[in-house]
């Protein structure tokens, strides 16, 4: 498996090196887009988990302002 991955990387690098500077920038832009999409997916998964947890615990009715006030009150009491 590692050998296949290394071969893929080598092929990608060879193809990348053959591109013009403009095309390399396009590849970089695309890679950054893919990275952002992965991060967005992770945030969506986290949001879904948080919403389900709030429903489970019975505090899904709270607004962001409610949560901010509760946290502020808690921090002030320490």
N, CA, C and O atoms as a Maestro MAE file, in Angstrom:
{
 s_m_m2io_version
 :::
 2.0.0
}

f_m_ct {
 s_m_title
 :::
 protein
 m_atom[312] {
  # First column is atom index #
  i_m_mmod_type
  r_m_x_coord
  r_m_y_coord
  r_m_z_coord
  i_m_residue_number
  s_m_chain_name
  s_m_pdb_residue_name
  s_m_pdb_atom_name
  i_m_atomic_number
  :::
  1 25 0.825 -1.190 0.000 1 A "UNK " " N  " 7
  2 3 0.000 0.000 0.000 1 A "UNK " " CA " 6
  3 2 0.869 1.253 0.000 1 A "UNK " " C  " 6
  4 15 0.617 2.192 -0.755 1 A "UNK " " O  " 8
  5 25 1.898 1.262 0.855 2 A "UNK " " N  " 7
  6 3 2.782 2.421 0.928 2 A "UNK " " CA " 6
  7 2 3.508 2.619 -0.395 2 A "UNK " " C  " 6
  8 15 3.747 3.752 -0.815 2 A "UNK " " O  " 8
  9 25 3.862 1.509 -1.052 3 A "UNK " " N  " 7
  10 3 4.546 1.620 -2.335 3 A "UNK " " CA " 6
  11 2 3.644 2.260 -3.384 3 A "UNK " " C  " 6
  12 15 4.098 3.081 -4.181 3 A "UNK " " O  " 8
  13 25 2.374 1.886 -3.385 4 A "UNK " " N  " 7
  14 3 1.428 2.464 -4.341 4 A "UNK " " CA " 6
  15 2 1.274 3.957 -4.083 4 A "UNK " " C  " 6
  16 15 1.216 4.753 -5.020 4 A "UNK " " O  " 8
  17 25 1.209 4.325 -2.831 5 A "UNK " " N  " 7
  18 3 1.076 5.727 -2.461 5 A "UNK " " CA " 6
  19 2 2.310 6.520 -2.895 5 A "UNK " " C  " 6
  20 15 2.190 7.626 -3.422 5 A "UNK " " O  " 8
  21 25 3.486 5.952 -2.673 6 A "UNK " " N  " 7
  22 3 4.722 6.617 -3.080 6 A "UNK " " CA " 6
  23 2 4.785 6.754 -4.595 6 A "UNK " " C  " 6
  24 15 5.242 7.776 -5.106 6 A "UNK " " O  " 8
  25 25 4.333 5.738 -5.313 7 A "UNK " " N  " 7
  26 3 4.316 5.791 -6.767 7 A "UNK " " CA " 6
  27 2 3.356 6.875 -7.246 7 A "UNK " " C  " 6
  28 15 3.677 7.636 -8.159 7 A "UNK " " O  " 8
  29 25 2.181 6.944 -6.630 8 A "UNK " " N  " 7
  30 3 1.219 7.996 -6.977 8 A "UNK " " CA " 6
  31 2 1.824 9.379 -6.755 8 A "UNK " " C  " 6
  32 15 1.703 10.258 -7.608 8 A "UNK " " O  " 8
  33 25 2.465 9.567 -5.625 9 A "UNK " " N  " 7
  34 3 3.085 10.851 -5.325 9 A "UNK " " CA " 6
  35 2 4.174 11.189 -6.343 9 A "UNK " " C  " 6
  36 15 4.285 12.335 -6.780 9 A "UNK " " O  " 8
  37 25 4.963 10.209 -6.714 10 A "UNK " " N  " 7
  38 3 6.033 10.432 -7.688 10 A "UNK " " CA " 6
  39 2 5.445 10.843 -9.036 10 A "UNK " " C  " 6
  40 15 5.945 11.767 -9.678 10 A "UNK " " O  " 8
  41 25 4.385 10.158 -9.466 11 A "UNK " " N  " 7
  42 3 3.733 10.490 -10.736 11 A "UNK " " CA " 6
  43 2 3.152 11.898 -10.679 11 A "UNK " " C  " 6
  44 15 3.294 12.674 -11.624 11 A "UNK " " O  " 8
  45 25 2.502 12.221 -9.578 12 A "UNK " " N  " 7
  46 3 1.928 13.562 -9.419 12 A "UNK " " CA " 6
  47 2 3.019 14.623 -9.492 12 A "UNK " " C  " 6
  48 15 2.863 15.628 -10.185 12 A "UNK " " O  " 8
  49 25 4.118 14.405 -8.784 13 A "UNK " " N  " 7
  50 3 5.212 15.384 -8.806 13 A "UNK " " CA " 6
  51 2 5.810 15.539 -10.202 13 A "UNK " " C  " 6
  52 15 6.127 16.654 -10.617 13 A "UNK " " O  " 8
  53 25 5.966 14.444 -10.923 14 A "UNK " " N  " 7
  54 3 6.505 14.514 -12.283 14 A "UNK " " CA " 6
  55 2 5.577 15.340 -13.172 14 A "UNK " " C  " 6
  56 15 6.031 16.195 -13.932 14 A "UNK " " O  " 8
  57 25 4.292 15.081 -13.073 15 A "UNK " " N  " 7
  58 3 3.326 15.819 -13.885 15 A "UNK " " CA " 6
  59 2 3.296 17.296 -13.478 15 A "UNK " " C  " 6
  60 15 3.184 18.180 -14.327 15 A "UNK " " O  " 8
  61 25 3.397 17.549 -12.181 16 A "UNK " " N  " 7
  62 3 3.401 18.921 -11.685 16 A "UNK " " CA " 6
  63 2 4.609 19.696 -12.212 16 A "UNK " " C  " 6
  64 15 4.482 20.842 -12.642 16 A "UNK " " O  " 8
  65 25 5.763 19.068 -12.175 17 A "UNK " " N  " 7
  66 3 6.985 19.722 -12.635 17 A "UNK " " CA " 6
  67 2 6.916 20.102 -14.116 17 A "UNK " " C  " 6
  68 15 7.568 21.051 -14.550 17 A "UNK " " O  " 8
  69 25 6.135 19.365 -14.874 18 A "UNK " " N  " 7
  70 3 6.036 19.616 -16.317 18 A "UNK " " CA " 6
  71 2 5.095 20.788 -16.640 18 A "UNK " " C  " 6
  72 15 5.057 21.250 -17.780 18 A "UNK " " O  " 8
  73 25 4.355 21.258 -15.667 19 A "UNK " " N  " 7
  74 3 3.376 22.323 -15.907 19 A "UNK " " CA " 6
  75 2 4.023 23.705 -15.916 19 A "UNK " " C  " 6
  76 15 5.102 23.915 -15.362 19 A "UNK " " O  " 8
  77 25 3.332 24.631 -16.559 20 A "UNK " " N  " 7
  78 3 3.768 26.022 -16.536 20 A "UNK " " CA " 6
  79 2 3.492 26.615 -15.150 20 A "UNK " " C  " 6
  80 15 2.767 26.022 -14.351 20 A "UNK " " O  " 8
  81 25 4.062 27.763 -14.875 21 A "UNK " " N  " 7
  82 3 3.841 28.425 -13.582 21 A "UNK " " CA " 6
  83 2 2.369 28.722 -13.357 21 A "UNK " " C  " 6
  84 15 1.856 28.566 -12.248 21 A "UNK " " O  " 8
  85 25 1.690 29.152 -14.418 22 A "UNK " " N  " 7
  86 3 0.258 29.448 -14.291 22 A "UNK " " CA " 6
  87 2 -0.535 28.207 -13.911 22 A "UNK " " C  " 6
  88 15 -1.407 28.253 -13.044 22 A "UNK " " O  " 8
  89 25 -0.225 27.112 -14.562 23 A "UNK " " N  " 7
  90 3 -0.942 25.857 -14.266 23 A "UNK " " CA " 6
  91 2 -0.602 25.363 -12.856 23 A "UNK " " C  " 6
  92 15 -1.462 24.816 -12.165 23 A "UNK " " O  " 8
  93 25 0.634 25.551 -12.435 24 A "UNK " " N  " 7
  94 3 1.001 25.161 -11.068 24 A "UNK " " CA " 6
  95 2 0.185 25.950 -10.059 24 A "UNK " " C  " 6
  96 15 -0.233 25.411 -9.034 24 A "UNK " " O  " 8
  97 25 -0.042 27.234 -10.348 25 A "UNK " " N  " 7
  98 3 -0.860 28.054 -9.453 25 A "UNK " " CA " 6
  99 2 -2.292 27.523 -9.420 25 A "UNK " " C  " 6
  100 15 -2.924 27.511 -8.364 25 A "UNK " " O  " 8
  101 25 -2.803 27.088 -10.561 26 A "UNK " " N  " 7
  102 3 -4.150 26.508 -10.605 26 A "UNK " " CA " 6
  103 2 -4.218 25.234 -9.759 26 A "UNK " " C  " 6
  104 15 -5.194 25.003 -9.044 26 A "UNK " " O  " 8
  105 25 -3.187 24.426 -9.849 27 A "UNK " " N  " 7
  106 3 -3.135 23.197 -9.048 27 A "UNK " " CA " 6
  107 2 -3.120 23.551 -7.570 27 A "UNK " " C  " 6
  108 15 -3.826 22.934 -6.772 27 A "UNK " " O  " 8
  109 25 -2.322 24.540 -7.204 28 A "UNK " " N  " 7
  110 3 -2.255 24.979 -5.810 28 A "UNK " " CA " 6
  111 2 -3.614 25.491 -5.339 28 A "UNK " " C  " 6
  112 15 -4.059 25.163 -4.239 28 A "UNK " " O  " 8
  113 25 -4.266 26.289 -6.168 29 A "UNK " " N  " 7
  114 3 -5.602 26.786 -5.825 29 A "UNK " " CA " 6
  115 2 -6.577 25.629 -5.604 29 A "UNK " " C  " 6
  116 15 -7.373 25.650 -4.665 29 A "UNK " " O  " 8
  117 25 -6.509 24.629 -6.467 30 A "UNK " " N  " 7
  118 3 -7.396 23.480 -6.342 30 A "UNK " " CA " 6
  119 2 -7.103 22.693 -5.064 30 A "UNK " " C  " 6
  120 15 -8.023 22.260 -4.370 30 A "UNK " " O  " 8
  121 25 -5.831 22.512 -4.761 31 A "UNK " " N  " 7
  122 3 -5.472 21.805 -3.531 31 A "UNK " " CA " 6
  123 2 -5.975 22.558 -2.296 31 A "UNK " " C  " 6
  124 15 -6.452 21.944 -1.341 31 A "UNK " " O  " 8
  125 25 -5.867 23.878 -2.321 32 A "UNK " " N  " 7
  126 3 -6.372 24.678 -1.203 32 A "UNK " " CA " 6
  127 2 -7.894 24.568 -1.102 32 A "UNK " " C  " 6
  128 15 -8.445 24.541 -0.001 32 A "UNK " " O  " 8
  129 25 -8.570 24.505 -2.249 33 A "UNK " " N  " 7
  130 3 -10.011 24.296 -2.259 33 A "UNK " " CA " 6
  131 2 -10.364 22.955 -1.619 33 A "UNK " " C  " 6
  132 15 -11.278 22.880 -0.798 33 A "UNK " " O  " 8
  133 25 -9.647 21.903 -1.989 34 A "UNK " " N  " 7
  134 3 -9.912 20.579 -1.410 34 A "UNK " " CA " 6
  135 2 -9.674 20.576 0.097 34 A "UNK " " C  " 6
  136 15 -10.436 19.978 0.857 34 A "UNK " " O  " 8
  137 25 -8.608 21.250 0.513 35 A "UNK " " N  " 7
  138 3 -8.298 21.345 1.941 35 A "UNK " " CA " 6
  139 2 -9.417 22.061 2.692 35 A "UNK " " C  " 6
  140 15 -9.832 21.617 3.763 35 A "UNK " " O  " 8
  141 25 -9.896 23.152 2.140 36 A "UNK " " N  " 7
  142 3 -10.980 23.905 2.749 36 A "UNK " " CA " 6
  143 2 -12.251 23.072 2.824 36 A "UNK " " C  " 6
  144 15 -12.966 23.109 3.825 36 A "UNK " " O  " 8
  145 25 -12.528 22.326 1.769 37 A "UNK " " N  " 7
  146 3 -13.712 21.465 1.750 37 A "UNK " " CA " 6
  147 2 -13.633 20.396 2.840 37 A "UNK " " C  " 6
  148 15 -14.639 20.089 3.481 37 A "UNK " " O  " 8
  149 25 -12.457 19.834 3.050 38 A "UNK " " N  " 7
  150 3 -12.282 18.839 4.115 38 A "UNK " " CA " 6
  151 2 -12.509 19.468 5.485 38 A "UNK " " C  " 6
  152 15 -13.162 18.878 6.346 38 A "UNK " " O  " 8
  153 25 -11.965 20.674 5.682 39 A "UNK " " N  " 7
  154 3 -12.157 21.358 6.960 39 A "UNK " " CA " 6
  155 2 -13.630 21.691 7.176 39 A "UNK " " C  " 6
  156 15 -14.145 21.560 8.286 39 A "UNK " " O  " 8
  157 25 -14.304 22.122 6.112 40 A "UNK " " N  " 7
  158 3 -15.730 22.437 6.214 40 A "UNK " " CA " 6
  159 2 -16.527 21.194 6.573 40 A "UNK " " C  " 6
  160 15 -17.457 21.251 7.377 40 A "UNK " " O  " 8
  161 25 -16.157 20.076 5.972 41 A "UNK " " N  " 7
  162 3 -16.835 18.806 6.261 41 A "UNK " " CA " 6
  163 2 -16.661 18.440 7.737 41 A "UNK " " C  " 6
  164 15 -17.600 17.989 8.392 41 A "UNK " " O  " 8
  165 25 -15.457 18.641 8.241 42 A "UNK " " N  " 7
  166 3 -15.198 18.338 9.652 42 A "UNK " " CA " 6
  167 2 -16.045 19.224 10.552 42 A "UNK " " C  " 6
  168 15 -16.589 18.754 11.551 42 A "UNK " " O  " 8
  169 25 -16.162 20.523 10.203 43 A "UNK " " N  " 7
  170 3 -16.985 21.430 11.006 43 A "UNK " " CA " 6
  171 2 -18.445 21.028 10.953 43 A "UNK " " C  " 6
  172 15 -19.135 21.096 11.970 43 A "UNK " " O  " 8
  173 25 -18.938 20.607 9.782 44 A "UNK " " N  " 7
  174 3 -20.331 20.178 9.668 44 A "UNK " " CA " 6
  175 2 -20.587 18.948 10.534 44 A "UNK " " C  " 6
  176 15 -21.626 18.844 11.187 44 A "UNK " " O  " 8
  177 25 -19.632 18.015 10.534 45 A "UNK " " N  " 7
  178 3 -19.761 16.826 11.376 45 A "UNK " " CA " 6
  179 2 -19.777 17.216 12.849 45 A "UNK " " C  " 6
  180 15 -20.552 16.662 13.629 45 A "UNK " " O  " 8
  181 25 -18.925 18.168 13.235 46 A "UNK " " N  " 7
  182 3 -18.897 18.631 14.612 46 A "UNK " " CA " 6
  183 2 -20.218 19.302 14.982 46 A "UNK " " C  " 6
  184 15 -20.767 19.055 16.056 46 A "UNK " " O  " 8
  185 25 -20.725 20.153 14.087 47 A "UNK " " N  " 7
  186 3 -21.998 20.834 14.344 47 A "UNK " " CA " 6
  187 2 -23.122 19.821 14.531 47 A "UNK " " C  " 6
  188 15 -23.952 19.965 15.429 47 A "UNK " " O  " 8
  189 25 -23.144 18.806 13.689 48 A "UNK " " N  " 7
  190 3 -24.178 17.771 13.802 48 A "UNK " " CA " 6
  191 2 -24.072 17.056 15.145 48 A "UNK " " C  " 6
  192 15 -25.081 16.791 15.799 48 A "UNK " " O  " 8
  193 25 -22.839 16.747 15.550 49 A "UNK " " N  " 7
  194 3 -22.619 16.087 16.841 49 A "UNK " " CA " 6
  195 2 -23.099 16.987 17.981 49 A "UNK " " C  " 6
  196 15 -23.767 16.521 18.905 49 A "UNK " " O  " 8
  197 25 -22.756 18.277 17.913 50 A "UNK " " N  " 7
  198 3 -23.127 19.217 18.972 50 A "UNK " " CA " 6
  199 2 -24.644 19.368 19.060 50 A "UNK " " C  " 6
  200 15 -25.199 19.418 20.158 50 A "UNK " " O  " 8
  201 25 -25.309 19.440 17.922 51 A "UNK " " N  " 7
  202 3 -26.768 19.561 17.914 51 A "UNK " " CA " 6
  203 2 -27.409 18.320 18.530 51 A "UNK " " C  " 6
  204 15 -28.339 18.429 19.329 51 A "UNK " " O  " 8
  205 25 -26.917 17.153 18.163 52 A "UNK " " N  " 7
  206 3 -27.456 15.917 18.731 52 A "UNK " " CA " 6
  207 2 -27.209 15.828 20.234 52 A "UNK " " C  " 6
  208 15 -28.075 15.369 20.979 52 A "UNK " " O  " 8
  209 25 -26.035 16.264 20.680 53 A "UNK " " N  " 7
  210 3 -25.732 16.269 22.111 53 A "UNK " " CA " 6
  211 2 -26.671 17.209 22.850 53 A "UNK " " C  " 6
  212 15 -27.181 16.864 23.916 53 A "UNK " " O  " 8
  213 25 -26.906 18.398 22.293 54 A "UNK " " N  " 7
  214 3 -27.813 19.362 22.923 54 A "UNK " " CA " 6
  215 2 -29.221 18.779 23.034 54 A "UNK " " C  " 6
  216 15 -29.893 18.964 24.049 54 A "UNK " " O  " 8
  217 25 -29.661 18.082 22.002 55 A "UNK " " N  " 7
  218 3 -30.984 17.446 22.055 55 A "UNK " " CA " 6
  219 2 -31.027 16.366 23.127 55 A "UNK " " C  " 6
  220 15 -31.990 16.271 23.888 55 A "UNK " " O  " 8
  221 25 -29.979 15.554 23.180 56 A "UNK " " N  " 7
  222 3 -29.900 14.484 24.185 56 A "UNK " " CA " 6
  223 2 -29.960 15.032 25.605 56 A "UNK " " C  " 6
  224 15 -30.636 14.474 26.469 56 A "UNK " " O  " 8
  225 25 -29.247 16.127 25.835 57 A "UNK " " N  " 7
  226 3 -29.137 16.696 27.178 57 A "UNK " " CA " 6
  227 2 -30.272 17.659 27.508 57 A "UNK " " C  " 6
  228 15 -30.392 18.118 28.644 57 A "UNK " " O  " 8
  229 25 -31.105 17.964 26.514 58 A "UNK " " N  " 7
  230 3 -32.269 18.795 26.776 58 A "UNK " " CA " 6
  231 2 -32.002 20.295 26.805 58 A "UNK " " C  " 6
  232 15 -32.777 21.043 27.401 58 A "UNK " " O  " 8
  233 25 -30.941 20.740 26.185 59 A "UNK " " N  " 7
  234 3 -30.707 22.183 26.150 59 A "UNK " " CA " 6
  235 2 -30.624 22.726 24.730 59 A "UNK " " C  " 6
  236 15 -29.938 23.712 24.460 59 A "UNK " " O  " 8
  237 25 -31.328 22.069 23.843 60 A "UNK " " N  " 7
  238 3 -31.332 22.514 22.451 60 A "UNK " " CA " 6
  239 2 -32.188 23.770 22.241 60 A "UNK " " C  " 6
  240 15 -32.173 24.356 21.158 60 A "UNK " " O  " 8
  241 25 -32.926 24.178 23.264 61 A "UNK " " N  " 7
  242 3 -33.746 25.386 23.167 61 A "UNK " " CA " 6
  243 2 -32.941 26.662 23.432 61 A "UNK " " C  " 6
  244 15 -33.421 27.765 23.171 61 A "UNK " " O  " 8
  245 25 -31.708 26.511 23.953 62 A "UNK " " N  " 7
  246 3 -30.887 27.680 24.289 62 A "UNK " " CA " 6
  247 2 -30.375 28.375 23.028 62 A "UNK " " C  " 6
  248 15 -30.025 27.719 22.047 62 A "UNK " " O  " 8
  249 25 -30.335 29.699 23.063 63 A "UNK " " N  " 7
  250 3 -29.763 30.473 21.972 63 A "UNK " " CA " 6
  251 2 -28.269 30.672 22.225 63 A "UNK " " C  " 6
  252 15 -27.770 30.360 23.306 63 A "UNK " " O  " 8
  253 25 -27.571 31.188 21.235 64 A "UNK " " N  " 7
  254 3 -26.146 31.484 21.419 64 A "UNK " " CA " 6
  255 2 -25.953 32.518 22.525 64 A "UNK " " C  " 6
  256 15 -24.987 32.455 23.286 64 A "UNK " " O  " 8
  257 25 -26.876 33.463 22.603 65 A "UNK " " N  " 7
  258 3 -26.786 34.487 23.651 65 A "UNK " " CA " 6
  259 2 -26.960 33.857 25.033 65 A "UNK " " C  " 6
  260 15 -26.268 34.231 25.980 65 A "UNK " " O  " 8
  261 25 -27.889 32.897 25.147 66 A "UNK " " N  " 7
  262 3 -28.077 32.186 26.412 66 A "UNK " " CA " 6
  263 2 -26.796 31.476 26.827 66 A "UNK " " C  " 6
  264 15 -26.375 31.556 27.981 66 A "UNK " " O  " 8
  265 25 -26.193 30.791 25.888 67 A "UNK " " N  " 7
  266 3 -24.963 30.040 26.180 67 A "UNK " " CA " 6
  267 2 -23.845 31.006 26.573 67 A "UNK " " C  " 6
  268 15 -23.113 30.749 27.529 67 A "UNK " " O  " 8
  269 25 -23.708 32.118 25.841 68 A "UNK " " N  " 7
  270 3 -22.667 33.102 26.170 68 A "UNK " " CA " 6
  271 2 -22.879 33.651 27.580 68 A "UNK " " C  " 6
  272 15 -21.913 33.823 28.323 68 A "UNK " " O  " 8
  273 25 -24.128 33.929 27.960 69 A "UNK " " N  " 7
  274 3 -24.422 34.448 29.292 69 A "UNK " " CA " 6
  275 2 -24.096 33.411 30.354 69 A "UNK " " C  " 6
  276 15 -23.506 33.735 31.384 69 A "UNK " " O  " 8
  277 25 -24.482 32.158 30.103 70 A "UNK " " N  " 7
  278 3 -24.211 31.082 31.074 70 A "UNK " " CA " 6
  279 2 -22.703 30.917 31.267 70 A "UNK " " C  " 6
  280 15 -22.231 30.794 32.397 70 A "UNK " " O  " 8
  281 25 -21.957 30.913 30.177 71 A "UNK " " N  " 7
  282 3 -20.504 30.771 30.276 71 A "UNK " " CA " 6
  283 2 -19.900 31.962 31.011 71 A "UNK " " C  " 6
  284 15 -19.029 31.790 31.864 71 A "UNK " " O  " 8
  285 25 -20.352 33.152 30.686 72 A "UNK " " N  " 7
  286 3 -19.841 34.350 31.341 72 A "UNK " " CA " 6
  287 2 -20.149 34.314 32.836 72 A "UNK " " C  " 6
  288 15 -19.280 34.613 33.655 72 A "UNK " " O  " 8
  289 25 -21.388 33.947 33.198 73 A "UNK " " N  " 7
  290 3 -21.756 33.831 34.609 73 A "UNK " " CA " 6
  291 2 -20.898 32.807 35.322 73 A "UNK " " C  " 6
  292 15 -20.470 33.026 36.456 73 A "UNK " " O  " 8
  293 25 -20.642 31.666 34.646 74 A "UNK " " N  " 7
  294 3 -19.838 30.605 35.238 74 A "UNK " " CA " 6
  295 2 -18.400 31.082 35.461 74 A "UNK " " C  " 6
  296 15 -17.818 30.843 36.519 74 A "UNK " " O  " 8
  297 25 -17.841 31.748 34.473 75 A "UNK " " N  " 7
  298 3 -16.463 32.229 34.588 75 A "UNK " " CA " 6
  299 2 -16.347 33.318 35.655 75 A "UNK " " C  " 6
  300 15 -15.326 33.428 36.333 75 A "UNK " " O  " 8
  301 25 -17.403 34.118 35.796 76 A "UNK " " N  " 7
  302 3 -17.388 35.176 36.802 76 A "UNK " " CA " 6
  303 2 -17.483 34.641 38.207 76 A "UNK " " C  " 6
  304 15 -17.055 35.311 39.147 76 A "UNK " " O  " 8
  305 25 -18.037 33.439 38.384 77 A "UNK " " N  " 7
  306 3 -18.213 32.877 39.708 77 A "UNK " " CA " 6
  307 2 -16.998 32.092 40.185 77 A "UNK " " C  " 6
  308 15 -16.990 31.589 41.308 77 A "UNK " " O  " 8
  309 25 -16.014 31.986 39.381 78 A "UNK " " N  " 7
  310 3 -14.816 31.186 39.724 78 A "UNK " " CA " 6
  311 2 -13.835 31.977 40.512 78 A "UNK " " C  " 6
  312 15 -12.780 31.461 40.880 78 A "UNK " " O  " 8
  :::
 }
 m_bond[311] {
  # First column is bond index #
  i_m_from
  i_m_to
  i_m_order
  :::
  1 1 2 1
  2 2 3 1
  3 3 4 2
  4 3 5 1
  5 5 6 1
  6 6 7 1
  7 7 8 2
  8 7 9 1
  9 9 10 1
  10 10 11 1
  11 11 12 2
  12 11 13 1
  13 13 14 1
  14 14 15 1
  15 15 16 2
  16 15 17 1
  17 17 18 1
  18 18 19 1
  19 19 20 2
  20 19 21 1
  21 21 22 1
  22 22 23 1
  23 23 24 2
  24 23 25 1
  25 25 26 1
  26 26 27 1
  27 27 28 2
  28 27 29 1
  29 29 30 1
  30 30 31 1
  31 31 32 2
  32 31 33 1
  33 33 34 1
  34 34 35 1
  35 35 36 2
  36 35 37 1
  37 37 38 1
  38 38 39 1
  39 39 40 2
  40 39 41 1
  41 41 42 1
  42 42 43 1
  43 43 44 2
  44 43 45 1
  45 45 46 1
  46 46 47 1
  47 47 48 2
  48 47 49 1
  49 49 50 1
  50 50 51 1
  51 51 52 2
  52 51 53 1
  53 53 54 1
  54 54 55 1
  55 55 56 2
  56 55 57 1
  57 57 58 1
  58 58 59 1
  59 59 60 2
  60 59 61 1
  61 61 62 1
  62 62 63 1
  63 63 64 2
  64 63 65 1
  65 65 66 1
  66 66 67 1
  67 67 68 2
  68 67 69 1
  69 69 70 1
  70 70 71 1
  71 71 72 2
  72 71 73 1
  73 73 74 1
  74 74 75 1
  75 75 76 2
  76 75 77 1
  77 77 78 1
  78 78 79 1
  79 79 80 2
  80 79 81 1
  81 81 82 1
  82 82 83 1
  83 83 84 2
  84 83 85 1
  85 85 86 1
  86 86 87 1
  87 87 88 2
  88 87 89 1
  89 89 90 1
  90 90 91 1
  91 91 92 2
  92 91 93 1
  93 93 94 1
  94 94 95 1
  95 95 96 2
  96 95 97 1
  97 97 98 1
  98 98 99 1
  99 99 100 2
  100 99 101 1
  101 101 102 1
  102 102 103 1
  103 103 104 2
  104 103 105 1
  105 105 106 1
  106 106 107 1
  107 107 108 2
  108 107 109 1
  109 109 110 1
  110 110 111 1
  111 111 112 2
  112 111 113 1
  113 113 114 1
  114 114 115 1
  115 115 116 2
  116 115 117 1
  117 117 118 1
  118 118 119 1
  119 119 120 2
  120 119 121 1
  121 121 122 1
  122 122 123 1
  123 123 124 2
  124 123 125 1
  125 125 126 1
  126 126 127 1
  127 127 128 2
  128 127 129 1
  129 129 130 1
  130 130 131 1
  131 131 132 2
  132 131 133 1
  133 133 134 1
  134 134 135 1
  135 135 136 2
  136 135 137 1
  137 137 138 1
  138 138 139 1
  139 139 140 2
  140 139 141 1
  141 141 142 1
  142 142 143 1
  143 143 144 2
  144 143 145 1
  145 145 146 1
  146 146 147 1
  147 147 148 2
  148 147 149 1
  149 149 150 1
  150 150 151 1
  151 151 152 2
  152 151 153 1
  153 153 154 1
  154 154 155 1
  155 155 156 2
  156 155 157 1
  157 157 158 1
  158 158 159 1
  159 159 160 2
  160 159 161 1
  161 161 162 1
  162 162 163 1
  163 163 164 2
  164 163 165 1
  165 165 166 1
  166 166 167 1
  167 167 168 2
  168 167 169 1
  169 169 170 1
  170 170 171 1
  171 171 172 2
  172 171 173 1
  173 173 174 1
  174 174 175 1
  175 175 176 2
  176 175 177 1
  177 177 178 1
  178 178 179 1
  179 179 180 2
  180 179 181 1
  181 181 182 1
  182 182 183 1
  183 183 184 2
  184 183 185 1
  185 185 186 1
  186 186 187 1
  187 187 188 2
  188 187 189 1
  189 189 190 1
  190 190 191 1
  191 191 192 2
  192 191 193 1
  193 193 194 1
  194 194 195 1
  195 195 196 2
  196 195 197 1
  197 197 198 1
  198 198 199 1
  199 199 200 2
  200 199 201 1
  201 201 202 1
  202 202 203 1
  203 203 204 2
  204 203 205 1
  205 205 206 1
  206 206 207 1
  207 207 208 2
  208 207 209 1
  209 209 210 1
  210 210 211 1
  211 211 212 2
  212 211 213 1
  213 213 214 1
  214 214 215 1
  215 215 216 2
  216 215 217 1
  217 217 218 1
  218 218 219 1
  219 219 220 2
  220 219 221 1
  221 221 222 1
  222 222 223 1
  223 223 224 2
  224 223 225 1
  225 225 226 1
  226 226 227 1
  227 227 228 2
  228 227 229 1
  229 229 230 1
  230 230 231 1
  231 231 232 2
  232 231 233 1
  233 233 234 1
  234 234 235 1
  235 235 236 2
  236 235 237 1
  237 237 238 1
  238 238 239 1
  239 239 240 2
  240 239 241 1
  241 241 242 1
  242 242 243 1
  243 243 244 2
  244 243 245 1
  245 245 246 1
  246 246 247 1
  247 247 248 2
  248 247 249 1
  249 249 250 1
  250 250 251 1
  251 251 252 2
  252 251 253 1
  253 253 254 1
  254 254 255 1
  255 255 256 2
  256 255 257 1
  257 257 258 1
  258 258 259 1
  259 259 260 2
  260 259 261 1
  261 261 262 1
  262 262 263 1
  263 263 264 2
  264 263 265 1
  265 265 266 1
  266 266 267 1
  267 267 268 2
  268 267 269 1
  269 269 270 1
  270 270 271 1
  271 271 272 2
  272 271 273 1
  273 273 274 1
  274 274 275 1
  275 275 276 2
  276 275 277 1
  277 277 278 1
  278 278 279 1
  279 279 280 2
  280 279 281 1
  281 281 282 1
  282 282 283 1
  283 283 284 2
  284 283 285 1
  285 285 286 1
  286 286 287 1
  287 287 288 2
  288 287 289 1
  289 289 290 1
  290 290 291 1
  291 291 292 2
  292 291 293 1
  293 293 294 1
  294 294 295 1
  295 295 296 2
  296 295 297 1
  297 297 298 1
  298 298 299 1
  299 299 300 2
  300 299 301 1
  301 301 302 1
  302 302 303 1
  303 303 304 2
  304 303 305 1
  305 305 306 1
  306 306 307 1
  307 307 308 2
  308 307 309 1
  309 309 310 1
  310 310 311 1
  311 311 312 2
  :::
 }
}
